[in-house]
C-alpha cells in the first residue's frame, strides 16, 4: 500500500514534505487538494484533518497532519540522516524545527494570508498584522543571520529537516514582502540549497508554476 500525501502544489508546507521524501528516496502518492477551491474543507477531507489544512499523510491506518510531523515520520521509516547523525544533532534538529514553527514560519504565514486575502478575496491588508509579522521575521532572521555566519547548514555539516523547515518561507516571500533579502547570510544559505539540493529547486519550480497559474486565473 502506497504512502499517500494530500496537498496543494502551491503550498510551502507540502513542499517541505515532497522535497524531504525525494531527498530520502521515499516513494509517495500525491493526492491533489485544491486549497483555492476549498477542497480541504469537504466532509471527506475533514475526516483526515478536522482543521481543514494540508498536507496530510495517510499510510494504511496511520494519518498524520502537520508537515514537520510527517517529515519526522518519513525520516524514521527511512532511517534518514535528515534527522541528524548523532544524538546531539537529532536533538538540535528538533530544537530548530520547533523554533521554526513558533518563531519563524508562523509570521510568514500571516504575511501570506494577508497577501492572499487582498489578491483573491478583495480584502485590504491589515497593516497591524503586516507590521507584527514583519517585525518578528526580522527579529528571528537576526538569529539565523548570526547562526549562518560560519556554517553552511542549520545543524552540523549536512542538510537536515531543520534546513527544510526553516527554508520553507522562501517559497512565497517575493509575493508577501517578507524582508529576507536584508540578511545576506540567510540569502546565501537559501541559494546554496537551491544549487546543491535538486529536490529543493524542483519543488520551488513546482510552486512557481502553480502560483503563476492561480494568480493569472484570478486576474
C-alpha positions in Angstrom: 0.0 0.0 0.0 1.4 3.4 -1.0 2.0 6.3 1.3 -0.4 9.0 0.3 0.2 12.7 0.8 -2.6 15.2 0.3 -1.8 18.8 -0.6 -1.8 21.7 -3.0 1.3 22.1 -5.1 1.3 25.8 -4.4 1.9 25.1 -0.7 5.2 25.7 1.0 4.2 23.2 3.7 3.6 20.5 1.1 6.9 21.5 -0.4 8.6 20.6 2.8 7.2 17.0 2.6 7.7 16.4 -1.1 11.2 17.7 -1.0 12.1 15.6 2.0 10.6 12.5 0.6 12.5 12.9 -2.7 15.8 13.5 -0.8 15.2 10.4 1.3 14.1 8.3 -1.6 10.7 7.6 -0.1 8.0 7.0 -2.7 4.8 8.8 -2.1 1.5 9.0 -3.9 0.5 12.6 -4.4 -3.2 13.4 -4.0 -4.1 16.9 -5.1 -6.2 19.1 -2.8 -7.0 22.5 -4.4 -6.9 24.9 -1.5 -8.1 27.8 -3.7 -11.3 25.8 -4.4 -11.9 24.9 -0.7 -11.2 21.2 -1.2 -9.6 20.9 2.2 -12.9 21.7 3.8 -15.0 19.0 2.2 -16.6 16.5 4.6 -14.4 13.7 3.2 -11.2 15.7 3.8 -12.2 16.8 7.2 -12.2 13.2 8.3 -8.5 13.2 7.6 -7.7 16.6 9.2 -10.5 18.3 11.1 -8.6 21.6 10.8 -9.1 21.6 7.1 -5.4 22.1 6.4 -2.8 20.4 4.3 -0.5 18.4 3.9 -1.9 15.2 5.3 -0.2 11.8 5.2 -2.1 8.5 5.0 -0.1 5.3 5.4 -2.5 2.5 5.8 -4.3 3.3 9.1 -1.8 5.9 10.0 -2.9 9.5 9.4 -0.6 12.4 10.2 -1.1 16.1 9.7 1.5 18.9 10.1 4.4 18.9 7.7 7.1 18.6 10.4 5.4 15.6 12.0 5.0 14.0 8.5 8.7 14.5 7.8 9.7 13.1 11.2 7.5 10.0 10.4 9.0 9.6 6.9 12.6 10.1 8.2 12.0 7.5 10.9 10.8 4.9 8.3 13.8 5.6 6.1 16.3 5.8 9.0 17.4 9.0 7.3 20.3 11.3 8.2 17.9 14.2 7.7 17.1 13.5 11.4 20.7 14.2 12.3 23.7 11.9 12.5 24.3 11.8 16.3 22.0 12.1 19.3 23.2 15.6 19.9 22.4 16.6 16.3 19.0 14.9 16.5 18.1 17.0 19.5 19.4 20.1 17.8 17.3 19.4 14.7 14.2 19.1 16.8 15.1 22.3 18.6 15.3 24.2 15.3 12.2 22.6 13.9 10.2 23.6 17.0 11.8 27.1 16.8 10.8 27.4 13.2 7.2 26.6 13.9 6.9 29.0 16.8 9.3 31.9 16.0 9.7 31.8 12.2 7.2 30.2 9.8 4.1 31.4 11.6 4.9 35.0 10.7 5.5 34.3 7.1 2.1 32.5 7.1 0.5 35.7 8.4 2.0 37.7 5.6 0.9 35.1 3.0 -2.6 35.2 4.4 -2.7 39.0 4.1 -1.4 38.9 0.6 -3.9 36.1 -0.4 -6.8 37.9 1.2 -6.1 41.0 -0.8 -5.3 39.1 -4.0 -8.2 36.7 -4.1 -10.8 38.0 -1.7 -10.6 41.7 -2.3 -9.8 42.3 1.4 -7.4 45.1 2.4 -4.3 44.1 4.1 -4.3 44.6 7.9 -1.3 46.9 8.5 -1.1 45.9 12.1 -0.8 42.3 11.2 1.8 43.0 8.5 3.8 45.1 10.9 3.7 42.5 13.6 4.7 39.7 11.3 7.5 41.7 9.6 9.0 42.8 13.0 9.0 39.2 14.2 10.5 37.9 11.0 13.3 40.5 11.3 14.0 39.5 14.9 14.2 35.8 14.1 16.2 36.5 10.9 18.8 38.2 13.0 19.3 35.0 14.9 19.6 33.0 11.7 21.9 35.5 10.2 24.3 35.1 13.1 23.9 31.4 13.2 24.7 31.0 9.5 27.7 33.3 9.5 30.2 30.4 9.9 28.2 27.4 8.7 26.6 26.0 5.6 23.7 24.2 7.2 21.5 24.8 10.3 22.7 21.7 12.1 26.1 20.0 11.7 27.8 19.9 8.3 24.9 18.4 6.2 21.3 19.0 5.2 18.7 18.1 7.8 15.0 18.6 8.4 15.9 21.8 10.2 17.1 23.3 6.9 13.9 22.3 5.2 11.6 23.7 7.9 13.4 27.0 8.1 13.8 27.4 4.3 10.1 26.9 3.6 9.0 30.6 3.9 11.3 31.4 1.0 8.6 29.7 -1.2 6.4 32.8 -1.2 8.5 35.7 0.1 8.6 37.6 -3.1 4.8 37.8 -3.1 4.4 38.5 0.5 7.2 41.0 1.0 9.0 39.2 3.8 12.3 41.1 4.4 14.6 38.1 3.9 16.9 39.9 1.5 18.1 42.2 4.3 20.1 39.3 5.6 22.9 38.2 3.3 23.9 35.0 5.2 20.3 33.9 5.1 20.0 34.5 1.4 23.3 32.8 0.6 22.2 29.7 2.6 18.9 29.6 0.7 20.8 29.9 -2.6 23.1 27.0 -1.6 20.1 24.8 -1.0 18.7 25.6 -4.4 22.1 24.9 -6.1 23.0 21.7 -4.2 19.7 20.1 -3.3 17.9 19.2 -6.6 14.6 18.4 -4.8 14.6 21.9 -3.3 14.9 23.6 -6.6 12.4 21.2 -8.3 9.8 21.9 -5.6 10.4 25.7 -5.8 9.8 25.5 -9.6 6.6 23.5 -9.0 5.3 26.1 -6.6 6.0 28.9 -9.1 4.1 27.1 -11.8 1.1 26.6 -9.6 1.0 30.1 -8.2 1.6 31.7 -11.5 -1.5 29.8 -12.8 -3.6 30.7 -9.8 -2.7 34.4 -9.9 -3.3 34.5 -13.7 -6.7 32.9 -13.3 -7.7 35.4 -10.7 -6.7 38.4 -12.7 
